[in-house]
Amino acid sequence: MDNESLIKDFSKLLESSQDFDTKIIVGEEPNIKEFKAHSIILSTRSTYFKTALSSRWVKKENGAIIFNKPNISPTVFEILIK
């Protein structure tokens, strides 16, 4: 499997809400966007999320981990998450 197809597969996971276990809500009114993601991928690909997801203070709602990040614009976060 080449890197390009791996990147496409990760993008498909981000676009799909199937089997997600993490919601990341970014931005402030009226510009808020919710991203549905997979904690295993987040923690593997990002030291920030690895630390954040290992915290005992992680907030859960209906079985999903919730991150509220109003200080990050949806446009910037979308670039970062991809």
C-alpha positions, 0 to 999 in steps of 0.5 A: 500500500502506498502513502497516497492510498493510505492518506485517501483511506484516512480521509474517508474515515474522517468523512464517514461517521461510521464507528467514530468514538470521538467528537471534536467541536471547533469554532465559535458561533456562528462558525462551529463545526463538529468532526467525528473521528477515531481515537486510536488514529488520533492518538497514534498520529498526534502526541497532543491527542495521545496525551489528551485521550489518556487523561482521566478527565476526558469528557464523554457523552453517549459513549463518545469522547468530546473535545470542545475547542472554540479557540480553533477555527473550523477551517484551520482544524480541517487542515490540521486533522487531514 
